[in-house]
């Protein structure tokens, strides 16, 4: 049994009976949003409600009980809040605590390790080299996160939000490529597993970029950056996290309060509060200049395999990474509109991934593509090159609002928007003709 088996069964029974979510909700005297949460596996009905459902659909209660998800360990979402100097992280943490406690989450914070070390007299200037400091910092970060994550699994709550005040990839912003490689070798880790060990990353842009009048270092004695230095640190931090599958940049286009509200909205959307919707637009562009791509973007290799699935649903497996290091995920998509869909993602071990490959859809071939990730004007673009095209490519961007304005980088020559064109969906490109 999986967490979505009951939801799938309920969806089938409701559709077969010709009922909408609202009509079923009215029969049960509950909200149609509750029906939606049952069908997407976010929550489950009580035993008494199951009896009502059995009567409505003329099935045995045992049929519904057998498909209901059993009580399991709590769900822990691990996210990073990062950003340049004077970006508003401290205030953001307070808002996160209040906002998500109200939504039923037990919120846990992993404190910023760099500030702790610097206040203790351990820094890049007191250590023999900056490499020695960053090695100590990353080792401390790994230990802290492991302890907090283990503790989070034991919390008596259904939903736990583990918030890291900066993540381990922040260290890369203060090192050269050679120095970072030296640290990775010393701690026996690779960049893919460190970066993608978090479920989502949210970057707050420094006040030094767009809100200069509010730039100050008074609230953090460990910080000494000038405005110009702060902008450079901010840029390098964004570059360090570029390539994460759920990376969002929160800029200073609004006042500070609305900046933090936007952060809360982005986190809420990621968590599926109230629903895990993904809003995406897709563009067909001329084949980009590879020199520009390799110089500007983070390069990843992706293999995408489609599994046997039901109508209105798409289930895919993805191997994603670089340099022989990969992360494996399963994604279930249910389509709401042409650009809006319900998306549920689950991290897999390599063995789980290999087992699920046995259920691959025989009518579709695995899709191999090279993905280039780019942050441009604080928007996160993904540029996909396919081995069967040498004259065009696809650019995707995830939005927090269906009406959000988009500006493509000038290096990408637009052919047309293909958001609503089924011929350019990966599942269509995978069809064996």
Secondary structure as UniProt FT lines:
FT   TURN            3..4
FT   HELIX           5..16
FT   TURN            17..18
FT   HELIX           21..28
FT   HELIX           32..39
FT   TURN            40..41
FT   HELIX           47..57
FT   HELIX           61..67
FT   STRAND          75..83
FT   TURN            85..86
FT   HELIX           89..102
FT   TURN            103..104
FT   STRAND          105..110
FT   HELIX           113..119
FT   TURN            120..121
FT   TURN            124..126
FT   HELIX           130..153
FT   STRAND          159..165
FT   HELIX           168..174
FT   HELIX           177..187
FT   HELIX           191..195
FT   TURN            196..197
FT   STRAND          200..204
FT   TURN            207..210
FT   HELIX           212..214
FT   TURN            218..219
FT   TURN            221..222
FT   HELIX           227..241
FT   TURN            242..243
FT   TURN            245..246
FT   STRAND          247..250
FT   HELIX           256..271
FT   STRAND          277..286
FT   HELIX           290..296
FT   STRAND          298..307
FT   TURN            311..312
FT   STRAND          313..322
FT   TURN            323..324
FT   STRAND          325..335
FT   STRAND          340..348
FT   HELIX           350..356
FT   HELIX           357..359
FT   TURN            362..363
FT   STRAND          367..376
FT   TURN            377..378
FT   STRAND          379..386
FT   TURN            387..388
FT   STRAND          392..399
FT   TURN            402..403
FT   TURN            410..411
FT   STRAND          414..417
FT   TURN            419..420
FT   HELIX           422..424
FT   HELIX           426..429
//
